[in-house]
Amino acid sequence: MSKPDRDPIGRAHLRDPADTTHRIHRYPAPPELASHVRRFWIPVWSVPEGHEAPQRVLQYPVVLVVVTAAYARCYGPARGLSTTILTGEGWGVGAMLRPSAGAPLLGADVADWTDRFEDLEETLGRRGRALAGTIRSAMSSDPNDPASHRYSMDAFAPLFDAASVDAEGALADRIVEYVESRPDVTRVSQVIEEFGISERALQRLCGRRIGMPPKWLIQRRRLHDGVHRLRSGGTGTVADIAADLGYTDQAQFTRHFRAVTGMPPAEFAAWQHGMHRR
């Protein structure tokens, strides 16, 4: 079994650095699921009575499947900031699907699921009910047990039995990987040129398999990069970061960052380094 990534703060997670209420175990997908699942995350939390621990995430452009003791859901991609409020004690098992896997699993264009979620059983019927039951049984005794984690991840295999990645899905995977791994990609025209696809065809592909337009993919990657740079506390001003990310100027970066995260970049950096409490 692959070793988990022991709770580093993910690029997409706008976690309060003073929040010690939870731990997140992160695992790469097992080889038998890697064609359909990008990774798993398993949060385990204990929030003092009367308190809340908001978890804010800049979601990747993918479909999520999440099971907890309280609910089991499929989530489409979120355009804005996703917020989950943790209370009491609990755990969750989440699967981040590959772009190629979302539409076949949902039986619909991913664009129909943007900013939407639904109970797993309503979406997947008996398969969804069986998955939730298996995971709840595995995690009920010790949600920090690696054996329970592996059993829970293996429970996702029946969702993709006999499923193969079609050509369109494989292309969607490659496009997302290209945008996410290339900080120099700041324009949709670069994607069009790289993959030899028309703008209209790219827009349709993104609607069917990703749920967001191609421009959003680039904007989300830039935000993830910006969060990482601001959190790392390395050299460079906000203006330097804006220029490195391909923004016209600092003001444009600040407007974009504030619109999605709810705070300007300088405030986020101060919060992450303990100089300001929200």
Backbone as a ProteinNet text record, in pm:
[ID]
protein_1_A
[PRIMARY]
MSKPDRDPIGRAHLRDPADTTHRIHRYPAPPELASHVRRFWIPVWSVPEGHEAPQRVLQYPVVLVVVTAAYARCYGPARGLSTTILTGEGWGVGAMLRPSAGAPLLGADVADWTDRFEDLEETLGRRGRALAGTIRSAMSSDPNDPASHRYSMDAFAPLFDAASVDAEGALADRIVEYVESRPDVTRVSQVIEEFGISERALQRLCGRRIGMPPKWLIQRRRLHDGVHRLRSGGTGTVADIAADLGYTDQAQFTRHFRAVTGMPPAEFAAWQHGMHRR
[TERTIARY]
83.3	0	86.9	53.5	128.6	114.8	224.4	218.9	142.5	65.1	-10.6	78.9	33	96.7	42.9	127.3	80.2	42.8	-68.5	-134.2	-49	16.5	66	-55	-41.1	-153.7	-156.1	-262.4	-272.4	-282.1	-241.4	-246	-386.8	-485.1	-623.1	-690.7	-626.5	-687.9	-645.3	-740.5	-711.5	-726.8	-645.2	-657.8	-602.6	-673.8	-626.3	-505.6	-387.3	-269.8	-281.5	-375.4	-395.1	-496.3	-556.7	-660.6	-595.8	-609.6	-553.2	-663	-782.8	-897.1	-901.3	-819.2	-831.6	-697.9	-695.8	-581.2	-633	-559.3	-600.3	-494.6	-536	-450.7	-475.9	-369.6	-384.7	-308.4	-375.9	-315.4	-327	-225.1	-243.3	-338.7	-405.6	-496.3	-415.8	-466.2	-400.1	-391.4	-292.5	-273.7	-400	-479.5	-599	-707.6	-695.4	-793.8	-736.2	-607.6	-539.7	-590.5	-652.7	-707.2	-832.1	-894.3	-1021.7	-1017.4	-925.5	-918.5	-781.5	-779.9	-652.6	-590.9	-671.7	-620.1	-735.9	-702.7	-798.7	-753.2	-850.4	-817.8	-913.3	-860	-937.2	-917.6	-1009.8	-999.3	-1059.9	-995.3	-1045	-1041.9	-1155.5	-1160.9	-1222.8	-1185.7	-1241.4	-1245.2	-1363.8	-1382.9	-1448	-1393.5	-1451.6	-1599.5	-1673.6	-1816.8	-1842.5	-1938.9	-1974.6	-1890.6	-1795.5	-1708	-1729.7	-1684	-1687.4	-1549	-1518.1	-1390.2	-1419.5	-1434	-1461.4	-1341.1	-1367.5	-1263.4	-1293.7	-1204.1	-1225.7	-1132.1	-1188.8	-1111.2	-1138.8	-1032.2	-1042.4	-1038.6	-1153.7	-1164.8	-1098.5	-1039.8	-986.6	-1104.1	-1078.5	-1186.7	-1224.1	-1281.5	-1311	-1439	-1490.2	-1602.5	-1545.9	-1613.7	-1573.8	-1680.4	-1636.8	-1726.9	-1682.9	-1775.5	-1741.5	-1839	-1784.1	-1865.5	-1821.9	-1917.5	-1893.1	-1995.5	-1987.2	-2087.4	-2224.5	-2228.4	-2355.3	-2415.2	-2332.4	-2384.7	-2288.9	-2341.5	-2261.9	-2309.5	-2216.4	-2256.2	-2160.4	-2214.1	-2135.1	-2136.9	-2021.9	-2010.6	-1957.5	-2019.1	-1962.9	-1860.5	-1792.4	-1692.7	-1758.6	-1685.2	-1736.9	-1662.4	-1737.6	-1674	-1606.3	-1665.8	-1610.1	-1536.2	-1539.5	-1473.3	-1569.7	-1529.3	-1612.1	-1583.1	-1688	-1669.2	-1745.7	-1674.9	-1735.1	-1711.3	-1815.5	-1805.2	-1792.3	-1679.6	-1659.2	-1706.7	-1781.9	-1825.9	-1814.3	-1801.3	-1797.1	-1681.9	-1703.8	-1604	-1654.4	-1564.5	-1607.7	-1491.6	-1524.7	-1427.5	-1494.9	-1416.7	-1470.3	-1372.2	-1422.8	-1339.4	-1379.4	-1283.8	-1313.3	-1228	-1288.1	-1216.7	-1225.4	-1109.4	-1102.2	-1087.4	-1190.5	-1187.5	-1103.8	-1061.8	-997.9	-1105.9	-1071.5	-1171.8	-1242	-1169.7	-1228.6	-1335.8	-1333.7	-1422.3	-1554.8	-1560.9	-1679.1	-1806.7	-1805.8	-1927.1	-1978.2	-1892.5	-1944	-2006.9	-1947.4	-2003.1	-2137.3	-2147.6	-2271.1	-2378.2	-2336.8	-2431.9	-2484.8	-2402.5	-2444.1	-2321.3	-2339.9	-2231.9	-2195.9	-2067.5	-2025.4	-2074.5	-2093.4	-2146.5	-2283	-2358.3	-2489.4	-2474.1	-2353.6	-2328.4	-2248.7	-2217.5	-2139.5	-2212.6	-2141.3	-2196.6	-2316.6	-2310.6	-2423.2	-2371.1	-2447.9	-2417.5	-2548.4	-2535.2	-2652.7	-2614.6	-2711.4	-2684.8	-2635	-2538.9	-2474.9	-2575.2	-2668.4	-2764.6	-2858.8	-2893.2	-2978.9	-2907.5	-2777.9	-2700.5	-2663.4	-2619.7	-2563.9	-2646.6	-2756.3	-2843.2	-2777.5	-2792.1	-2738.4	-2587.5	-2518.3	-2372.8	-2334.6	-2407.4	-2379.7	-2409.9	-2521.6	-2557.8	-2455.6	-2410.7	-2312.6	-2179.5	-2136	-2010	-2016.2	-2123.7	-2137.3	-2138.2	-2209.3	-2215.9	-2081.3	-2006.9	-1875.8	-1780	-1777.8	-1685.7	-1722.7	-1850.3	-1891.6	-1856.5	-1867.6	-1830	-1679.8	-1601.4	-1455.9	-1402.2	-1464.6	-1410.6	-1468.7	-1564.4	-1636.5	-1551.6	-1453	-1377.5	-1260.6	-1176.3	-1060	-1034.6	-1082.2	-1068.2	-925.7	-831	-690.4	-611.2	-678.4	-612.6	-583.6	-456.6	-424.6	-495.9	-519.8	-590.1	-733.4	-797.7	-932.2	-930.9	-826.7	-815.5	-806.1	-720.9	-703.9	-832.6	-899.2	-1024.5	-1127.9	-1131.7	-1227	-1195.7	-1067.4	-1030.6	-1062	-1034.3	-1063.9	-1213.3	-1296.1	-1441.5	-1490.1	-1407.2	-1447.9	-1436.2	-1363.5	-1339.3	-1466.8	-1575	-1694.7	-1759.7	-1729.9	-1786.7	-1732.3	-1615.1	-1549.3	-1525.6	-1594.9	-1580.5	-1607.2	-1513.7	-1526.2	-1526.9	-1498.6	-1496	-1358.4	-1356.7	-1230.9	-1235.5	-1121.3	-1113.9	-1127.8	-1232.3	-1254.2	-1162.7	-1158.9	-1065.5	-1091.6	-1219	-1250.2	-1207.6	-1232.8	-1191.9	-1041.5	-968.7	-822.4	-771.8	-836.4	-798	-824.6	-937.8	-968.5	-863.8	-822.7	-718	-589.2	-552.4	-426.4	-432.5	-547.6	-561.6	-550.1	-618.6	-612.3	-470.4	-406.1	-268.2	-175.3	-194.9	-112	-128.7	-251.6	-275.7	-222	-245.6	-204.8	-53.5	16	160.8	243.8	176.7	250.3	213.1	288.3	257.7	270.7	337.5	350.3	224.9	129.5	5.3	-91.2	-111.3	-197.7	-309.7	-313.1	-415.1	-474.9	-603.4	-671.2	-609.2	-561	-501.7	-382.3	-311.8	-199.1	-247.1	-360.9	-418.3	-463.9	-527.9	-576.3	-460	-351.7	-235.2	-168.7	-156.6	-88.9	-160.6	-294.4	-370.3	-433.5	-411.7	-464	-614.2	-683.2	-828.1	-886.3	-1004.5	-1066.5	-1120.1	-1138.8	-1191.5	-1331	-1414.1	-1549.1	-1545.7	-1459.2	-1448.3	-1394.8	-1301.3	-1246.7	-1353.8	-1434	-1541.4	-1639.5	-1675.7	-1770.7	-1710.5	-1585.1	-1518.1	-1515.6	-1480.7	-1473.9	-1611.5	-1715.5	-1850.1	-1891.1	-1858.6	-1899.1	-1818.3	-1686.2	-1600.4	-1543.3	-1539.7	-1476.9	-1576.7	-1675.9	-1779.6	-1750.8	-1635.4	-1594.8	-1531.9	-1541	-1476.3	-1325	-1253.1	-1106.1	-1040.7	-1097.2	-1038.4	-1038.9	-1144.4	-1153	-1040.8	-1005.9	-897.5	-768.9	-740.6	-619	-628.1	-743.5	-759.3	-747.2	-803	-795.1	-650.8	-577.4	-438.1	-355.1	-383.6	-310.4	-340.2	-465	-498.1	-426.9	-425.8	-353.9	-205.7	-146.2	-6	12.1	-83	-74.8	-85.4	-178.5	-192.9	-62.8	-4	120.4	232.2	244.8	351	330.2	207.8	179.2	198.3	164.5	177.4	322.9	401.6	538.5	627.5	590.3	667.4	803.7	820.2	948.3	968.6	1072.2	1099.9	1000	983.9	894.2	773.5	738.3	621.5	496.8	382.7	258.7	266.9	328.9	345.7	432.3	537.7	623.4	545.3	464.9	385.3	285.9	220.1	124.5	191	309.9	381.3	420.6	468.5	508.7	390.8	272	153.4	88.8	141.8	91.1	-20.1	-42	-142.8	-87.6	-178.5	-138	-64.4	-116.8	-53.2	-102.6	-51.7	-89.9	-238.1	-294.5	-436.2	-525.3	-490.7	-571.3	-565.8	-446	-430.8	-509.3	-500.2	-571	-721.1	-774.2	-919	-962.3	-886.4	-921.2	-911.7	-804.4	-783.5	-892	-923.6	-1025.3	-1163.5	-1193.5	-1325.9	-1355	-1252.5	-1273.4	-1251.8	-1150	-1116.3	-1179.6	-1221.5	-1282.3	-1183.9	-1055.6	-955.5	-847.8	-785.9	-677.1	-553	-462	-343.2	-259.6	-239.3	-155.6	-217.5	-349.1	-416.5	-404.7	-419.8	-405.8	-265.6	-164.1	-26.6	-4.8	-56.1	-40.8	-111.1	-230.1	-305.8	-229	-170.6	-98.4	29.2	82.1	206.9	185.4	58.1	28.9	32	29.3	34.1	-103.9	-205.3	-341	-437.4	-535.6	-635	-767.7	-825.8	-954.6	-1067
-119.6	0	124.8	222.2	346.3	417.7	480.8	555.1	685.1	726.2	849.7	971.1	1080.2	1209.2	1266.4	1273.8	1300.9	1447.1	1481.8	1609.5	1732.8	1743.2	1874.1	1958.5	2088.1	2171.5	2171.4	2118.9	2110.1	2246.5	2253.7	2380.2	2436.2	2346.9	2391.9	2425.7	2390.7	2402.1	2533.1	2622.4	2748.6	2728.7	2642.3	2601.5	2708	2728.5	2816.9	2750.1	2811.2	2746	2723.4	2792.2	2772.3	2662.4	2605	2502.9	2366.6	2313	2180.8	2077.8	2104.5	2018.3	1891.8	1883.3	1768.1	1731.6	1612.7	1560.2	1501.8	1522.1	1468.2	1370.6	1246.1	1145.7	1152.9	1169.4	1177	1061.5	992.7	876.7	889.3	847.2	828.4	712	712.4	601.3	472.6	359.5	230.4	206.8	131.8	111.6	67.2	-18	-69.5	36.5	149.5	257.4	383.1	381.6	504.1	558.9	476.1	525	608.8	596.5	663.9	761.6	741.5	823.9	889.9	1022	1092.4	1068.2	1080.3	1060.2	1045.5	1002.5	993.8	1086.5	1137.9	1209.3	1161.8	1147.3	1093.8	1187	1280.7	1369.2	1304	1327.1	1280.6	1402.4	1435.4	1560.2	1542.7	1634	1642.2	1789.7	1848	1990.8	2007.7	2092.8	2111.9	2149	2103.4	2131.1	2281.5	2320	2460.5	2537.5	2471.3	2537.5	2478.9	2553.1	2508.8	2526.6	2443.7	2453.7	2459.4	2580	2591.6	2547.7	2468.7	2422.2	2479.4	2563	2632.5	2574.3	2539.9	2470.7	2533.3	2555.4	2594.6	2465.6	2410.4	2275.6	2261.6	2145.5	2112	2083.8	2086.4	2068.8	1922.2	1862.7	1720.1	1691.7	1571.7	1520.1	1454.4	1473.7	1415.1	1318	1211.7	1120.8	1121	1156	1173	1093.2	1014.9	939.1	975.9	1008.3	1029	945.9	950.8	880.2	942.6	1070.6	1143.2	1149.7	1146	1158.2	1092.4	1064.1	1012.8	1085.4	1151	1240.4	1233.7	1269.5	1304.2	1455.9	1514.5	1659.2	1689.9	1786.4	1839.7	1947.3	2000.2	2104.4	2232.9	2306.8	2430.6	2550.3	2649.4	2766.7	2854.6	2863.9	2950.1	2872.6	2926.2	2863.5	2766.6	2640.3	2540.3	2544.2	2548.5	2555.3	2442.7	2366.6	2261.6	2296.5	2290.1	2323.1	2193.8	2175.6	2058.8	2089.9	1995.2	2005.9	1868.7	1867.2	1741.4	1653.3	1521.7	1425.5	1353	1325.8	1256	1224.1	1171.7	1133.3	1137.5	1132.7	1125	1052.6	995.1	933.7	997.5	1063.8	1132	1080.5	1069.3	1030.3	1145	1189.4	1290	1215.2	1218.5	1143.4	1214.3	1139.6	1199.9	1262.6	1364.3	1424.8	1322.3	1218.8	1118.1	1034.9	1028.6	937.1	998.9	1130.5	1194.4	1171.4	1206.6	1195.9	1052.6	952.8	814.9	770.3	810.5	769.2	835.8	965.3	1040.3	1012.7	966.4	946	1076.3	1181.1	1313.3	1397.2	1505.7	1601.4	1659.9	1676.4	1729.9	1873.5	1946.6	2082.7	2085.6	1977	1970.4	1960.3	1931.1	1913	2026.9	2128	2239.5	2305.7	2324.2	2385	2306	2174.4	2089.6	1962.1	1909.2	1776.7	1700.6	1567.4	1482.2	1361.1	1307.3	1187.2	1075	1000.7	896.3	790.7	754.2	651.5	700.1	828.6	882.8	880.6	902.5	908.1	769.8	681.7	553.7	433.8	457.4	347.1	250.1	121.1	18.7	26.4	65.7	78	185.5	295.7	402.1	360.9	290.6	244.2	143	53.6	-47.7	17.4	116.3	184.4	253.4	327.1	397.4	299.5	188.5	90.2	26.9	-6.3	-68.2	26.9	152.4	249.3	276.3	290.9	318.3	202.5	83	-32.9	-34.7	-2.7	-7.7	101	218.9	334.2	351	269.2	292.3	267.4	176.2	142.2	236.9	257.1	344.2	416.4	540.1	611.3	654.6	630.7	659.7	533.7	421.5	293.8	281.3	268	254.1	136.6	27.9	-86.1	-48.2	30.8	78.7	170.8	250.7	339.9	259.2	158	79.2	5.2	-50	-121.3	-25.6	96.8	196.4	237.2	254	290.4	175.7	53	-62.3	-73.7	-21.5	-31.1	47.4	137.8	216.1	136.3	24.8	-49.2	-86.9	-134.3	-172	-56.8	67.4	179.3	185.2	124.8	137.1	1.3	-103.3	-236.3	-231.3	-287.8	-299	-163.8	-56.7	76	102.3	150.8	188.7	337.5	396.7	540	558.5	629.8	652.4	763.8	781.2	876.2	1019.1	1056.7	1192.6	1214.3	1113.3	1123.8	1133.5	1054.3	1058.8	1196.7	1257.4	1391.6	1492.7	1479.3	1569.5	1555.9	1433.4	1411.8	1482.5	1469.9	1529.2	1681.7	1736.4	1882.1	1937.7	1874.6	1921.7	1907.7	1794.7	1775.5	1880.7	1911.3	2012.1	2148.6	2190.8	2322.7	2327.9	2221.7	2223.1	2214.4	2158.4	2139.3	2245.2	2337.9	2437.3	2578.7	2637.6	2773.5	2877.9	2842.3	2937.2	2940.7	2850.7	2851.2	2950.5	3061.8	3168.2	3206.3	3141.6	3175.1	3046.2	3050.7	2935.6	2901.2	3001	2977.8	2883	2882.4	2790.8	2646	2623.9	2489.8	2443.9	2532.3	2501	2460.3	2536.7	2506.8	2376.5	2352.3	2231.9	2105	2107.4	1985	1981.5	2084.6	2084	2071.5	2145	2136.8	2276.1	2283.9	2414.5	2467.6	2598	2657.1	2603.1	2587	2535.2	2391.6	2309.4	2170.3	2164.4	2252.4	2255.8	2296	2394.9	2438.3	2323.8	2252.7	2141	2029	1996.1	1892.7	1929.2	2052.5	2094.9	2089.3	2122.8	2114.8	1971.9	1880.8	1741.5	1672.1	1695.3	1613.4	1685.2	1817.8	1892.4	1978.9	2028.8	2107.3	2254.8	2296.9	2436.6	2473.7	2601	2641.7	2638.5	2627.6	2617.6	2736.8	2855.6	2973	2953.6	2888.5	2865	2772.3	2671.6	2580.8	2658.4	2751.3	2831.5	2921.9	2984.6	3074	2998.8	2878.3	2802.1	2759.6	2716.8	2679.8	2798.5	2915.7	3034.6	3065.6	3046.7	3069	2968.1	2841.3	2740.5	2778	2821.7	2862.7	2984.8	3078.4	3196.7	3163.6	3074.6	3032	2968.8	2883.9	2817.1	2918	3013.6	3113.8	3200.3	3243.6	3329.9	3255.2	3127.7	3047.9	3012.9	2991	2943.9	3048.1	3175.5	3280.8	3303.7	3266.3	3287.6	3432.8	3456.1	3592.4	3634.5	3763.3	3815.6	3883.6	3997.5	4072.7	4020.2	4071.8	4035.5	4075.3	4186.9	4230	4131.4	4080.8	3980.9	3854.1	3809.3	3688.1	3708.6	3825	3854.8	3847.3	3903	3901.2	3758.7	3681.3	3543.5	3457.4	3488.7	3410.2	3455.9	3561.7	3606.7	3708.5	3769.5	3875.1	4004.8	4088.8	4216.7	4301.8	4303.4	4380.3	4328.3	4386.3	4342.9	4363.1	4471.6	4500.8	4391.9	4340.9	4235.4	4108	4072.3	3954.5	3971.3	4087.6	4112.7	4101.2	4156.6	4147.4	4002.7	3926.1	3786.1	3704.6	3722.4	3646.2	3678.7	3806.5	3845.9	3796.3	3801.3	3760.9	3615	3530.4	3387.3	3346.3	3400.7	3356.6	3441.9	3562.8	3651	3740.2	3734.5	3821.1	3855.5	3971.7	4005.8	3923.2	3912.4	3828.8	3864.9	3992	4032.8	3988.9	3997.7	3954.4	3803.3	3729.3	3584.1	3546.2	3610.1	3579.3	3608.5	3721.7	3756.3	3654.2	3611.4	3510.3	3379	3338.6	3212.3	3214.6	3331.1	3341.8	3396.7	3389.7	3421.7	3568.6	3653.5	3796.9	3860.9	3779.1	3832.8	3715.4	3729.9	3624.6	3670.3	3583.2	3618.3	3604.2
0	0	0	-83.5	-85.9	47.2	90.5	214.6	194.3	295.6	280.4	289.6	230.1	244.9	375.8	478.9	613.8	634.5	582.8	607.8	581.9	466.9	428.3	390.7	389.8	348.4	196.4	137.3	-6.9	-71.9	-198.5	-272	-279.7	-284.7	-299.9	-167.2	-56.4	75.9	142.3	165.3	232.2	382.9	433.9	573.1	667.5	776.6	881.6	947.4	945.9	1003.7	1153.8	1219.7	1364	1394.1	1290.6	1308.7	1330.3	1449.6	1482.2	1507.2	1456.1	1486.8	1402.6	1299.5	1210.3	1148.6	1093.2	1021	890.6	783.6	654.8	605.3	583.9	521.8	370.9	293.3	148.2	83.3	-9.1	-74.4	-226.3	-298.9	-442.9	-465.5	-578.3	-608.2	-625.2	-574	-600.7	-751.4	-797.2	-941.4	-1014.9	-951.3	-1018.7	-1035.5	-965.8	-977.6	-1041.7	-1071.6	-1113.8	-1246.9	-1328.9	-1456.5	-1436.2	-1319.7	-1295	-1177.4	-1084.4	-963	-954.7	-930.1	-916.6	-779.2	-675.7	-540.1	-443.3	-322	-212.2	-99.9	-25.3	97.6	207.6	328.3	440.8	560.3	581.1	697.4	821.6	934.4	1064.1	1156.6	1217.6	1293.5	1431.8	1519.4	1653.9	1692	1680.7	1705.1	1842.2	1928.2	2062.1	2055.4	2153	2158.4	2155.1	2073.8	2061.3	1961.1	1896.7	1799.7	1659.9	1559.7	1421.5	1360.1	1262.8	1191.3	1041.2	984.7	840.5	757.8	654.7	562.9	424.5	375.5	249.2	143.1	27.7	-75.7	-211.8	-287.5	-428.1	-509.9	-536.1	-590.4	-727.1	-749.9	-881.1	-977.3	-1108.6	-1206.7	-1225.8	-1121.5	-1124.6	-1047.5	-1066.8	-987.8	-861.8	-749.1	-622.2	-574.1	-508.8	-438.4	-292.4	-201.7	-60.2	25.8	118.4	213.6	354.4	440.6	582.8	659.8	791.5	871.4	854.1	815.6	807.6	667.5	564.1	427.5	329.2	209.6	98.5	-26.5	-97.1	-205.7	-324	-440.7	-558.3	-571.2	-597.3	-615.1	-754.4	-820	-942.3	-909.8	-1011.4	-986.7	-936.3	-856	-796.4	-854.4	-901.4	-961.4	-857.4	-739.6	-637	-530.6	-410.5	-296.7	-230.3	-215.8	-148.7	1	82	226.8	294.3	378.2	459.1	605.9	687.1	828.3	908.3	975.3	1060.4	1202.4	1259.9	1398.4	1464.4	1595.7	1668.4	1623.2	1632.1	1587.2	1463.4	1370.9	1249.5	1158.2	1043.3	943.2	806.7	703.2	568.6	478.5	371.1	267.7	136.1	72.5	-52.8	-166.8	-284.8	-406.5	-505.8	-553.2	-658.8	-790.9	-873.8	-998.7	-1104.3	-1202.1	-1318.5	-1406.8	-1486.9	-1575.1	-1664.1	-1706.3	-1794.5	-1725.4	-1592.1	-1519.8	-1477.8	-1469.1	-1412.2	-1491.4	-1619.8	-1700.5	-1711.8	-1737.9	-1743.2	-1611.4	-1497.9	-1369.8	-1344.7	-1376	-1350.8	-1455.4	-1572.9	-1680.5	-1736.9	-1730.3	-1776.5	-1804.8	-1881.5	-1898.7	-1762.8	-1737.4	-1608.3	-1590.5	-1701	-1691.5	-1623.1	-1633.8	-1566.9	-1415.4	-1368.4	-1225.3	-1164	-1241	-1188.1	-1071.6	-960.9	-838.7	-785.2	-796.7	-756.2	-691.4	-596.7	-542.8	-525.2	-509.6	-495.7	-411.4	-340.3	-261.2	-352.1	-301.9	-380.5	-426.1	-340.6	-377.6	-487.3	-484.2	-589.7	-724.3	-722.2	-845.7	-897.4	-807	-848.5	-805.3	-737.6	-699.2	-602.8	-630.9	-540.1	-525.6	-631.8	-622.4	-521	-521.6	-426.5	-283.9	-265.2	-131.5	-79.4	-166.4	-125.2	-88.9	-167.3	-138.3	-3.3	22	149.7	266	250.9	358.9	387.9	283.1	301.4	371.7	328.3	387.9	533.4	561.4	700.1	791.7	741.7	822.1	848	745.6	758.2	849.8	848.4	919.9	1059.5	1095.7	1221.2	1345.2	1338.3	1458.7	1482.6	1381.7	1397	1264.8	1251.9	1124.4	1092.6	1183.6	1153.7	1115.8	1106.8	1078.5	928.8	887.3	744.5	677.1	751.6	691.9	656.8	742.8	712.9	592	580.9	465.7	337.2	336.3	214.3	178.1	278.1	252.3	193.8	246.4	197	53.4	22.7	-114.4	-211	-170	-255.3	-284.8	-193.6	-211.3	-332.3	-385.4	-502.8	-632.8	-630.7	-754.5	-829.9	-761.3	-836.8	-913.9	-875.9	-951.3	-1093.3	-1113.2	-1243.4	-1308.4	-1261.2	-1319.4	-1469.6	-1543.9	-1690.5	-1759.4	-1687.8	-1749.1	-1808.2	-1929	-1993.2	-2025.1	-2040	-2070	-2220.8	-2262.8	-2404.9	-2455.5	-2586.4	-2647.5	-2601.3	-2593.1	-2548.8	-2403.8	-2318.5	-2179.6	-2165.2	-2244	-2239	-2280.1	-2377.8	-2420.5	-2308.8	-2242.8	-2130.7	-2021.2	-1992	-1891.6	-1931.4	-2057.7	-2103.6	-2100.3	-2135.7	-2135.2	-1993.8	-1899.6	-1761.8	-1706.5	-1734.7	-1687.5	-1748.4	-1875	-1942.4	-1876.6	-1854.5	-1794.5	-1651.9	-1574.9	-1434.9	-1416.2	-1512.4	-1497.5	-1568.4	-1636.7	-1715.3	-1671.7	-1579.6	-1535.1	-1644.5	-1754.2	-1864.2	-1951.6	-1927.6	-2004.9	-1940.4	-2006.8	-1954.3	-2050.5	-2168.8	-2268.8	-2325.8	-2356.3	-2416.4	-2551.6	-2622.9	-2754.3	-2746.1	-2633	-2616.3	-2608.4	-2542.9	-2534.8	-2673.2	-2744.7	-2879.4	-2969.6	-2962.4	-3046.5	-3005.1	-2874.6	-2825.1	-2868.6	-2867.3	-2893.5	-3032.5	-3111.9	-3247.6	-3253.4	-3166.2	-3154.1	-3174.7	-3233.3	-3253.4	-3121.1	-3114.2	-2991.3	-2959.8	-3061.3	-3040	-2986	-3045.3	-2999.9	-2857.3	-2824.3	-2688.8	-2588.3	-2623.3	-2533.8	-2508.6	-2613.3	-2598.5	-2513.4	-2540.1	-2462.8	-2315	-2284.2	-2144.4	-2078.5	-2151.4	-2095.6	-2065	-2154.6	-2135.9	-2027.1	-2023.1	-1938.5	-1816	-1818.8	-1710.3	-1634	-1703.5	-1637.2	-1629.5	-1675.3	-1673.8	-1807.7	-1849.6	-1973.8	-1960.5	-2072.4	-2065.9	-1997.3	-2011.6	-1944.4	-1793.4	-1740.1	-1595.8	-1550.5	-1631.7	-1595.1	-1568.9	-1657	-1643.9	-1520.9	-1502.8	-1387.5	-1255.8	-1249.3	-1124.8	-1096.9	-1200.9	-1181.8	-1132.9	-1186.3	-1142.9	-995.9	-954.7	-814	-724.8	-764.1	-686.4	-673.7	-784.4	-780.6	-690.5	-697.8	-614.2	-467	-431.5	-292.1	-243.9	-326.2	-286.6	-263.9	-354.2	-340.5	-216.7	-193	-78.5	52.9	53.8	176	205.1	102	121.5	185.8	170.5	235.3	174.2	48.7	-17.2	-56	-132.2	-175.4	-281.9	-295.3	-397.7	-337.8	-392.9	-349.2	-419.5	-379.6	-447.6	-594.4	-621.4	-760.3	-837.8	-773.5	-839.3	-870	-773	-792.7	-905.9	-909.2	-1015.2	-1152	-1162.7	-1290.5	-1328.9	-1231.5	-1258.8	-1303.5	-1252.9	-1286.8	-1417.2	-1477.7	-1606.6	-1600.2	-1484.1	-1473.8	-1531.5	-1577.3	-1635.1	-1533.7	-1411.2	-1304.5	-1169.7	-1062.4	-928.4	-903	-955.2	-932	-989.9	-1108.9	-1170.5	-1087.1	-1041.5	-955.8	-826.5	-766.1	-640.2	-658.4	-767.1	-792.7	-809.3	-886.5	-910.9	-781.9	-708.3	-584.9	-483.2	-467.3	-369.5	-410.8	-540.5	-587.6	-555.7	-560.4	-540.2	-395	-330.2	-194.4	-85.1	-119.3	-19.8	51.8	16.3	78.2	-23.6	-12.2	-104.9	-74.8	-171.4	-152.8	-30.3	-6.6	106.4	239.1	249.3	372	388.4	278.6	286.2	332.5	278.2	317.5	465.2	514	655.5	743.7	701.9	777.2	784.6	674.1	669.7	754.7	776.7	854	993.3	1039	1177.4	1212.1	1112.2	1140.3	1144.8	1111.7	1110.3	1129.4	1213.7	1234.7	1178.6	1095.6	1034.3	1134.1
[MASK]
++++++++++++++++++++++++++++++++++++++++++++++++++++++++++++++++++++++++++++++++++++++++++++++++++++++++++++++++++++++++++++++++++++++++++++++++++++++++++++++++++++++++++++++++++++++++++++++++++++++++++++++++++++++++++++++++++++++++++++++++++++++++++++++++++++++++++++++++++++++

